[in-house]
Amino acid sequence: MNWTSWSEFFAMGGYGLYVWGSYAVTFICVAGEVFLISKRHRTLEKQYSLINGIHKEEIKNETTS
C-alpha cells in the first residue's frame, strides 16, 4: 500500500482502529505479563530468603548443641 500522508497511514484504509487497537491490546498484555512475572519473582526471592534464613539458624543451633 502507498500512503500519501501520515493520517492515511494511521487510518490503514479504514481498518486503523482494528490494527492499532490490536497492537495496543498486545502491548498491554505483554507489559502485564512482564510486570506479573517480575512481581512473582520478587515474592519468591523473599520466601526463599525467609526459608533459608530459618534453616541457617536451625543448623547453627544443631551444631552448637
mmCIF file as gemmi writes it, N, C-alpha and C atoms, coordinates in Angstrom:
data_model
loop_
_atom_site.group_PDB
_atom_site.id
_atom_site.type_symbol
_atom_site.label_atom_id
_atom_site.label_alt_id
_atom_site.label_comp_id
_atom_site.label_asym_id
_atom_site.label_entity_id
_atom_site.label_seq_id
_atom_site.pdbx_PDB_ins_code
_atom_site.Cartn_x
_atom_site.Cartn_y
_atom_site.Cartn_z
_atom_site.occupancy
_atom_site.B_iso_or_equiv
_atom_site.pdbx_formal_charge
_atom_site.auth_seq_id
_atom_site.auth_asym_id
_atom_site.pdbx_PDB_model_num
ATOM 1 N N . MET Axp A 1 ? 0.831 -1.182 0 1 0 ? 1 A 1
ATOM 2 C CA . MET Axp A 1 ? 0 0 0 1 0 ? 1 A 1
ATOM 3 C C . MET Axp A 1 ? 0.876 1.246 0 1 0 ? 1 A 1
ATOM 4 N N . ASN Axp A 2 ? 0.42 2.235 -0.682 1 0 ? 2 A 1
ATOM 5 C CA . ASN Axp A 2 ? 1.103 3.52 -0.711 1 0 ? 2 A 1
ATOM 6 C C . ASN Axp A 2 ? 0.259 4.542 0.038 1 0 ? 2 A 1
ATOM 7 N N . TRP Axp A 3 ? 0.891 5.191 0.986 1 0 ? 3 A 1
ATOM 8 C CA . TRP Axp A 3 ? 0.202 6.221 1.755 1 0 ? 3 A 1
ATOM 9 C C . TRP Axp A 3 ? 0.804 7.566 1.392 1 0 ? 3 A 1
ATOM 10 N N . THR Axp A 4 ? -0.043 8.534 1.179 1 0 ? 4 A 1
ATOM 11 C CA . THR Axp A 4 ? 0.441 9.866 0.814 1 0 ? 4 A 1
ATOM 12 C C . THR Axp A 4 ? 0.593 10.772 2.013 1 0 ? 4 A 1
ATOM 13 N N . SER Axp A 5 ? 0.056 10.357 3.165 1 0 ? 5 A 1
ATOM 14 C CA . SER Axp A 5 ? 0.2 11.169 4.368 1 0 ? 5 A 1
ATOM 15 C C . SER Axp A 5 ? 0.176 10.262 5.589 1 0 ? 5 A 1
ATOM 16 N N . TRP Axp A 6 ? 0.581 10.836 6.704 1 0 ? 6 A 1
ATOM 17 C CA . TRP Axp A 6 ? 0.592 10.076 7.953 1 0 ? 6 A 1
ATOM 18 C C . TRP Axp A 6 ? -0.82 9.721 8.393 1 0 ? 6 A 1
ATOM 19 N N . SER Axp A 7 ? -1.782 10.606 8.127 1 0 ? 7 A 1
ATOM 20 C CA . SER Axp A 7 ? -3.165 10.313 8.529 1 0 ? 7 A 1
ATOM 21 C C . SER Axp A 7 ? -3.704 9.103 7.762 1 0 ? 7 A 1
ATOM 22 N N . GLU Axp A 8 ? -3.336 8.959 6.489 1 0 ? 8 A 1
ATOM 23 C CA . GLU Axp A 8 ? -3.734 7.777 5.731 1 0 ? 8 A 1
ATOM 24 C C . GLU Axp A 8 ? -3.05 6.524 6.282 1 0 ? 8 A 1
ATOM 25 N N . PHE Axp A 9 ? -1.807 6.672 6.683 1 0 ? 9 A 1
ATOM 26 C CA . PHE Axp A 9 ? -1.083 5.534 7.269 1 0 ? 9 A 1
ATOM 27 C C . PHE Axp A 9 ? -1.775 5.062 8.541 1 0 ? 9 A 1
ATOM 28 N N . PHE Axp A 10 ? -2.127 5.998 9.427 1 0 ? 10 A 1
ATOM 29 C CA . PHE Axp A 10 ? -2.778 5.621 10.674 1 0 ? 10 A 1
ATOM 30 C C . PHE Axp A 10 ? -4.213 5.142 10.459 1 0 ? 10 A 1
ATOM 31 N N . ALA Axp A 11 ? -4.875 5.588 9.394 1 0 ? 11 A 1
ATOM 32 C CA . ALA Axp A 11 ? -6.226 5.129 9.086 1 0 ? 11 A 1
ATOM 33 C C . ALA Axp A 11 ? -6.212 3.71 8.518 1 0 ? 11 A 1
ATOM 34 N N . MET Axp A 12 ? -5.123 3.32 7.873 1 0 ? 12 A 1
ATOM 35 C CA . MET Axp A 12 ? -4.943 1.973 7.316 1 0 ? 12 A 1
ATOM 36 C C . MET Axp A 12 ? -6.108 1.558 6.42 1 0 ? 12 A 1
ATOM 37 N N . GLY Axp A 13 ? -6.534 2.455 5.577 1 0 ? 13 A 1
ATOM 38 C CA . GLY Axp A 13 ? -7.602 2.119 4.637 1 0 ? 13 A 1
ATOM 39 C C . GLY Axp A 13 ? -8.931 1.806 5.306 1 0 ? 13 A 1
ATOM 40 N N . GLY Axp A 14 ? -9.182 2.411 6.453 1 0 ? 14 A 1
ATOM 41 C CA . GLY Axp A 14 ? -10.431 2.187 7.163 1 0 ? 14 A 1
ATOM 42 C C . GLY Axp A 14 ? -10.326 1.138 8.259 1 0 ? 14 A 1
ATOM 43 N N . TYR Axp A 15 ? -9.204 0.442 8.334 1 0 ? 15 A 1
ATOM 44 C CA . TYR Axp A 15 ? -9.016 -0.596 9.343 1 0 ? 15 A 1
ATOM 45 C C . TYR Axp A 15 ? -8.06 -0.156 10.456 1 0 ? 15 A 1
ATOM 46 N N . GLY Axp A 16 ? -7.788 1.114 10.533 1 0 ? 16 A 1
ATOM 47 C CA . GLY Axp A 16 ? -6.832 1.633 11.509 1 0 ? 16 A 1
ATOM 48 C C . GLY Axp A 16 ? -7.21 1.34 12.952 1 0 ? 16 A 1
ATOM 49 N N . LEU Axp A 17 ? -8.47 1.492 13.287 1 0 ? 17 A 1
ATOM 50 C CA . LEU Axp A 17 ? -8.905 1.243 14.657 1 0 ? 17 A 1
ATOM 51 C C . LEU Axp A 17 ? -8.645 -0.212 15.037 1 0 ? 17 A 1
ATOM 52 N N . TYR Axp A 18 ? -8.95 -1.14 14.145 1 0 ? 18 A 1
ATOM 53 C CA . TYR Axp A 18 ? -8.716 -2.556 14.4 1 0 ? 18 A 1
ATOM 54 C C . TYR Axp A 18 ? -7.213 -2.85 14.515 1 0 ? 18 A 1
ATOM 55 N N . VAL Axp A 19 ? -6.433 -2.332 13.572 1 0 ? 19 A 1
ATOM 56 C CA . VAL Axp A 19 ? -4.988 -2.599 13.55 1 0 ? 19 A 1
ATOM 57 C C . VAL Axp A 19 ? -4.311 -2.015 14.78 1 0 ? 19 A 1
ATOM 58 N N . TRP Axp A 20 ? -4.518 -0.741 15.042 1 0 ? 20 A 1
ATOM 59 C CA . TRP Axp A 20 ? -3.836 -0.096 16.162 1 0 ? 20 A 1
ATOM 60 C C . TRP Axp A 20 ? -4.412 -0.564 17.502 1 0 ? 20 A 1
ATOM 61 N N . GLY Axp A 21 ? -5.7 -0.9 17.526 1 0 ? 21 A 1
ATOM 62 C CA . GLY Axp A 21 ? -6.283 -1.47 18.73 1 0 ? 21 A 1
ATOM 63 C C . GLY Axp A 21 ? -5.676 -2.825 19.062 1 0 ? 21 A 1
ATOM 64 N N . SER Axp A 22 ? -5.415 -3.616 18.033 1 0 ? 22 A 1
ATOM 65 C CA . SER Axp A 22 ? -4.775 -4.921 18.235 1 0 ? 22 A 1
ATOM 66 C C . SER Axp A 22 ? -3.362 -4.755 18.778 1 0 ? 22 A 1
ATOM 67 N N . TYR Axp A 23 ? -2.63 -3.8 18.233 1 0 ? 23 A 1
ATOM 68 C CA . TYR Axp A 23 ? -1.284 -3.52 18.751 1 0 ? 23 A 1
ATOM 69 C C . TYR Axp A 23 ? -1.351 -3.076 20.216 1 0 ? 23 A 1
ATOM 70 N N . ALA Axp A 24 ? -2.309 -2.232 20.545 1 0 ? 24 A 1
ATOM 71 C CA . ALA Axp A 24 ? -2.435 -1.728 21.921 1 0 ? 24 A 1
ATOM 72 C C . ALA Axp A 24 ? -2.762 -2.863 22.891 1 0 ? 24 A 1
ATOM 73 N N . VAL Axp A 25 ? -3.707 -3.724 22.524 1 0 ? 25 A 1
ATOM 74 C CA . VAL Axp A 25 ? -4.073 -4.843 23.399 1 0 ? 25 A 1
ATOM 75 C C . VAL Axp A 25 ? -2.889 -5.784 23.584 1 0 ? 25 A 1
ATOM 76 N N . THR Axp A 26 ? -2.169 -6.075 22.505 1 0 ? 26 A 1
ATOM 77 C CA . THR Axp A 26 ? -0.992 -6.944 22.592 1 0 ? 26 A 1
ATOM 78 C C . THR Axp A 26 ? 0.064 -6.331 23.499 1 0 ? 26 A 1
ATOM 79 N N . PHE Axp A 27 ? 0.33 -5.048 23.34 1 0 ? 27 A 1
ATOM 80 C CA . PHE Axp A 27 ? 1.324 -4.373 24.177 1 0 ? 27 A 1
ATOM 81 C C . PHE Axp A 27 ? 0.92 -4.412 25.644 1 0 ? 27 A 1
ATOM 82 N N . ILE Axp A 28 ? -0.352 -4.171 25.934 1 0 ? 28 A 1
ATOM 83 C CA . ILE Axp A 28 ? -0.83 -4.197 27.316 1 0 ? 28 A 1
ATOM 84 C C . ILE Axp A 28 ? -0.679 -5.591 27.913 1 0 ? 28 A 1
ATOM 85 N N . CYS Axp A 29 ? -1.002 -6.619 27.138 1 0 ? 29 A 1
ATOM 86 C CA . CYS Axp A 29 ? -0.869 -7.996 27.635 1 0 ? 29 A 1
ATOM 87 C C . CYS Axp A 29 ? 0.595 -8.36 27.897 1 0 ? 29 A 1
ATOM 88 N N . VAL Axp A 30 ? 1.477 -8.001 26.998 1 0 ? 30 A 1
ATOM 89 C CA . VAL Axp A 30 ? 2.901 -8.308 27.182 1 0 ? 30 A 1
ATOM 90 C C . VAL Axp A 30 ? 3.46 -7.537 28.377 1 0 ? 30 A 1
ATOM 91 N N . ALA Axp A 31 ? 3.122 -6.267 28.494 1 0 ? 31 A 1
ATOM 92 C CA . ALA Axp A 31 ? 3.589 -5.466 29.635 1 0 ? 31 A 1
ATOM 93 C C . ALA Axp A 31 ? 3.048 -6.027 30.94 1 0 ? 31 A 1
ATOM 94 N N . GLY Axp A 32 ? 1.781 -6.461 30.939 1 0 ? 32 A 1
ATOM 95 C CA . GLY Axp A 32 ? 1.193 -7.068 32.132 1 0 ? 32 A 1
ATOM 96 C C . GLY Axp A 32 ? 1.896 -8.349 32.522 1 0 ? 32 A 1
ATOM 97 N N . GLU Axp A 33 ? 2.236 -9.178 31.545 1 0 ? 33 A 1
ATOM 98 C CA . GLU Axp A 33 ? 2.966 -10.418 31.826 1 0 ? 33 A 1
ATOM 99 C C . GLU Axp A 33 ? 4.33 -10.125 32.439 1 0 ? 33 A 1
ATOM 100 N N . VAL Axp A 34 ? 5.042 -9.165 31.878 1 0 ? 34 A 1
ATOM 101 C CA . VAL Axp A 34 ? 6.36 -8.808 32.411 1 0 ? 34 A 1
ATOM 102 C C . VAL Axp A 34 ? 6.226 -8.314 33.844 1 0 ? 34 A 1
ATOM 103 N N . PHE Axp A 35 ? 5.231 -7.482 34.099 1 0 ? 35 A 1
ATOM 104 C CA . PHE Axp A 35 ? 5.007 -6.966 35.449 1 0 ? 35 A 1
ATOM 105 C C . PHE Axp A 35 ? 4.68 -8.095 36.424 1 0 ? 35 A 1
ATOM 106 N N . LEU Axp A 36 ? 3.774 -8.987 36.039 1 0 ? 36 A 1
ATOM 107 C CA . LEU Axp A 36 ? 3.377 -10.078 36.929 1 0 ? 36 A 1
ATOM 108 C C . LEU Axp A 36 ? 4.521 -11.062 37.182 1 0 ? 36 A 1
ATOM 109 N N . ILE Axp A 37 ? 5.315 -11.338 36.162 1 0 ? 37 A 1
ATOM 110 C CA . ILE Axp A 37 ? 6.464 -12.23 36.343 1 0 ? 37 A 1
ATOM 111 C C . ILE Axp A 37 ? 7.478 -11.585 37.279 1 0 ? 37 A 1
ATOM 112 N N . SER Axp A 38 ? 7.722 -10.299 37.116 1 0 ? 38 A 1
ATOM 113 C CA . SER Axp A 38 ? 8.66 -9.587 37.981 1 0 ? 38 A 1
ATOM 114 C C . SER Axp A 38 ? 8.171 -9.597 39.423 1 0 ? 38 A 1
ATOM 115 N N . LYS Axp A 39 ? 6.886 -9.356 39.604 1 0 ? 39 A 1
ATOM 116 C CA . LYS Axp A 39 ? 6.304 -9.353 40.954 1 0 ? 39 A 1
ATOM 117 C C . LYS Axp A 39 ? 6.413 -10.731 41.588 1 0 ? 39 A 1
ATOM 118 N N . ARG Axp A 40 ? 6.11 -11.769 40.829 1 0 ? 40 A 1
ATOM 119 C CA . ARG Axp A 40 ? 6.191 -13.134 41.343 1 0 ? 40 A 1
ATOM 120 C C . ARG Axp A 40 ? 7.638 -13.496 41.688 1 0 ? 40 A 1
ATOM 121 N N . HIS Axp A 41 ? 8.582 -13.052 40.88 1 0 ? 41 A 1
ATOM 122 C CA . HIS Axp A 41 ? 9.999 -13.315 41.13 1 0 ? 41 A 1
ATOM 123 C C . HIS Axp A 41 ? 10.434 -12.702 42.465 1 0 ? 41 A 1
ATOM 124 N N . ARG Axp A 42 ? 10.037 -11.445 42.702 1 0 ? 42 A 1
ATOM 125 C CA . ARG Axp A 42 ? 10.375 -10.793 43.965 1 0 ? 42 A 1
ATOM 126 C C . ARG Axp A 42 ? 9.745 -11.516 45.156 1 0 ? 42 A 1
ATOM 127 N N . THR Axp A 43 ? 8.502 -11.954 44.993 1 0 ? 43 A 1
ATOM 128 C CA . THR Axp A 43 ? 7.823 -12.675 46.072 1 0 ? 43 A 1
ATOM 129 C C . THR Axp A 43 ? 8.55 -13.979 46.386 1 0 ? 43 A 1
ATOM 130 N N . LEU Axp A 44 ? 8.929 -14.717 45.354 1 0 ? 44 A 1
ATOM 131 C CA . LEU Axp A 44 ? 9.64 -15.981 45.566 1 0 ? 44 A 1
ATOM 132 C C . LEU Axp A 44 ? 11.01 -15.757 46.204 1 0 ? 44 A 1
ATOM 133 N N . GLU Axp A 45 ? 11.706 -14.7 45.799 1 0 ? 45 A 1
ATOM 134 C CA . GLU Axp A 45 ? 13.002 -14.396 46.426 1 0 ? 45 A 1
ATOM 135 C C . GLU Axp A 45 ? 12.83 -14.133 47.919 1 0 ? 45 A 1
ATOM 136 N N . LYS Axp A 46 ? 11.79 -13.392 48.291 1 0 ? 46 A 1
ATOM 137 C CA . LYS Axp A 46 ? 11.538 -13.123 49.71 1 0 ? 46 A 1
ATOM 138 C C . LYS Axp A 46 ? 11.217 -14.411 50.459 1 0 ? 46 A 1
ATOM 139 N N . GLN Axp A 47 ? 10.383 -15.255 49.86 1 0 ? 47 A 1
ATOM 140 C CA . GLN Axp A 47 ? 10.027 -16.513 50.511 1 0 ? 47 A 1
ATOM 141 C C . GLN Axp A 47 ? 11.249 -17.404 50.69 1 0 ? 47 A 1
ATOM 142 N N . TYR Axp A 48 ? 12.066 -17.514 49.666 1 0 ? 48 A 1
ATOM 143 C CA . TYR Axp A 48 ? 13.254 -18.362 49.754 1 0 ? 48 A 1
ATOM 144 C C . TYR Axp A 48 ? 14.257 -17.808 50.755 1 0 ? 48 A 1
ATOM 145 N N . SER Axp A 49 ? 14.385 -16.492 50.828 1 0 ? 49 A 1
ATOM 146 C CA . SER Axp A 49 ? 15.324 -15.927 51.798 1 0 ? 49 A 1
ATOM 147 C C . SER Axp A 49 ? 14.836 -16.179 53.215 1 0 ? 49 A 1
ATOM 148 N N . LEU Axp A 50 ? 13.528 -16.113 53.433 1 0 ? 50 A 1
ATOM 149 C CA . LEU Axp A 50 ? 12.993 -16.416 54.76 1 0 ? 50 A 1
ATOM 150 C C . LEU Axp A 50 ? 13.211 -17.882 55.107 1 0 ? 50 A 1
ATOM 151 N N . ILE Axp A 51 ? 12.96 -18.767 54.153 1 0 ? 51 A 1
ATOM 152 C CA . ILE Axp A 51 ? 13.153 -20.198 54.394 1 0 ? 51 A 1
ATOM 153 C C . ILE Axp A 51 ? 14.622 -20.495 54.666 1 0 ? 51 A 1
ATOM 154 N N . ASN Axp A 52 ? 15.499 -19.957 53.867 1 0 ? 52 A 1
ATOM 155 C CA . ASN Axp A 52 ? 16.937 -20.194 54.047 1 0 ? 52 A 1
ATOM 156 C C . ASN Axp A 52 ? 17.442 -19.58 55.34 1 0 ? 52 A 1
ATOM 157 N N . GLY Axp A 53 ? 16.91 -18.449 55.732 1 0 ? 53 A 1
ATOM 158 C CA . GLY Axp A 53 ? 17.296 -17.821 56.993 1 0 ? 53 A 1
ATOM 159 C C . GLY Axp A 53 ? 16.915 -18.687 58.174 1 0 ? 53 A 1
ATOM 160 N N . ILE Axp A 54 ? 15.737 -19.281 58.132 1 0 ? 54 A 1
ATOM 161 C CA . ILE Axp A 54 ? 15.286 -20.16 59.209 1 0 ? 54 A 1
ATOM 162 C C . ILE Axp A 54 ? 16.166 -21.394 59.269 1 0 ? 54 A 1
ATOM 163 N N . HIS Axp A 55 ? 16.498 -21.977 58.127 1 0 ? 55 A 1
ATOM 164 C CA . HIS Axp A 55 ? 17.324 -23.177 58.103 1 0 ? 55 A 1
ATOM 165 C C . HIS Axp A 55 ? 18.741 -22.889 58.608 1 0 ? 55 A 1
ATOM 166 N N . LYS Axp A 56 ? 19.267 -21.736 58.319 1 0 ? 56 A 1
ATOM 167 C CA . LYS Axp A 56 ? 20.611 -21.396 58.795 1 0 ? 56 A 1
ATOM 168 C C . LYS Axp A 56 ? 20.629 -21.302 60.315 1 0 ? 56 A 1
ATOM 169 N N . GLU Axp A 57 ? 19.584 -20.733 60.909 1 0 ? 57 A 1
ATOM 170 C CA . GLU Axp A 57 ? 19.512 -20.644 62.365 1 0 ? 57 A 1
ATOM 171 C C . GLU Axp A 57 ? 19.37 -22.033 62.985 1 0 ? 57 A 1
ATOM 172 N N . GLU Axp A 58 ? 18.58 -22.892 62.369 1 0 ? 58 A 1
ATOM 173 C CA . GLU Axp A 58 ? 18.408 -24.248 62.883 1 0 ? 58 A 1
ATOM 174 C C . GLU Axp A 58 ? 19.712 -25.023 62.815 1 0 ? 58 A 1
ATOM 175 N N . ILE Axp A 59 ? 20.457 -24.865 61.734 1 0 ? 59 A 1
ATOM 176 C CA . ILE Axp A 59 ? 21.733 -25.56 61.582 1 0 ? 59 A 1
ATOM 177 C C . ILE Axp A 59 ? 22.727 -25.062 62.623 1 0 ? 59 A 1
ATOM 178 N N . LYS Axp A 60 ? 22.746 -23.754 62.886 1 0 ? 60 A 1
ATOM 179 C CA . LYS Axp A 60 ? 23.637 -23.195 63.911 1 0 ? 60 A 1
ATOM 180 C C . LYS Axp A 60 ? 23.317 -23.789 65.268 1 0 ? 60 A 1
ATOM 181 N N . ASN Axp A 61 ? 22.043 -23.867 65.597 1 0 ? 61 A 1
ATOM 182 C CA . ASN Axp A 61 ? 21.633 -24.406 66.891 1 0 ? 61 A 1
ATOM 183 C C . ASN Axp A 61 ? 21.979 -25.881 67.021 1 0 ? 61 A 1
ATOM 184 N N . GLU Axp A 62 ? 21.862 -26.629 65.959 1 0 ? 62 A 1
ATOM 185 C CA . GLU Axp A 62 ? 22.165 -28.052 65.983 1 0 ? 62 A 1
ATOM 186 C C . GLU Axp A 62 ? 23.655 -28.289 66.178 1 0 ? 62 A 1
ATOM 187 N N . THR Axp A 63 ? 24.496 -27.505 65.557 1 0 ? 63 A 1
ATOM 188 C CA . THR Axp A 63 ? 25.944 -27.724 65.656 1 0 ? 63 A 1
ATOM 189 C C . THR Axp A 63 ? 26.496 -27.238 66.981 1 0 ? 63 A 1
ATOM 190 N N . THR Axp A 64 ? 25.882 -26.243 67.6 1 0 ? 64 A 1
ATOM 191 C CA . THR Axp A 64 ? 26.384 -25.731 68.884 1 0 ? 64 A 1
ATOM 192 C C . THR Axp A 64 ? 25.862 -26.557 70.053 1 0 ? 64 A 1
ATOM 193 N N . SER Axp A 65 ? 24.828 -27.327 69.868 1 0 ? 65 A 1
ATOM 194 C CA . SER Axp A 65 ? 24.237 -28.12 70.969 1 0 ? 65 A 1
ATOM 195 C C . SER Axp A 65 ? 25.047 -29.32 71.29 1 0 ? 65 A 1
